[in-house]
């Protein structure tokens, strides 16, 4: 004979606030449209790296500052993947 199991009542999570408008809109010209590329990466220190064509830009989400990290040379040399180490 099996004994009846009791389930504890689930705690209801408070509703999460989702803003109706964005905090920031980043312009991304030359973002290559290819599903297999990894063109964005967010660092543990709140910095977003974005590959735009032949360049990599950094955006500090805490301060709003932007910085061009590097640019490749030569025709067809685009950035295909980013990853924080």
N, C-alpha and C positions, 0 to 999 in steps of 0.2 A: 504494500500500500504506500502510496506517495503522500507526502505531507503537503498541505497547501502552502504556497509561497506568498509572501507578502511583498508588495512593492512599495518603496518609499515614494511619497509624492514628489514630483519634479518641481524644482525651484524655477520660478519664472524669471527670466532675465529682463532687466530694464530695457525699454526700447532704445535702440541706437539712433543718435541724431545724424541725419544725412542732410548736408546743406543742399539747398536748391540751386545755388550758383557756385561756380568754381572760385577758389581762393586765388589762383594764379593760372594764366593761360600762357604757355610757352610756344613761341613761333618755331616751326621746324621745317624750314625750306631745305630742299635736297635730301629729305628723309627717303631712303631707298625703299620702294614698295616690294618687298620680297619676304614671304612667310618664313623662310628658313634662316634669315639673318637675325642676330641678337644685337639690336642697335641701342638698347637702353639698359642701364644697370644702376641700381640705387645702392649706395655704400652704407655701411653701418654708422658712419659719421654724418649722415643726412645730406650727401652730395649725389646728385644725379649726373651720370655720364651719358651723353647723347652723341651718336655718330651721325653726322649729316654730310653725305657725299664723301669727300676726301678729308674731312675734318672731324675732330673730337672736341666737344665742348663740355665744360663742367658747370653745373648750376648748384649753388649752395642754397638749399631750401631754408636754412636758418636765417641767412643774411640777405638772400636774393641776388647775391653777386654771381656774375658769369665770367668765365675764363676760357679762352681758346687754348686747349692743351697741345694739340699738334695738327699738322696738315701733311698729307702724303703728296708726293709729286709724281708726275707722269700720267698719261692718259689711261683711264680705266682702273686706276688704283683707288678703290673705295674701301672703307672700313667695313668689315663683315661681321665682327663680333666684339663685344666688350664684356669684361668681367673684372670685378675687384678681387685682388689677390688675398 
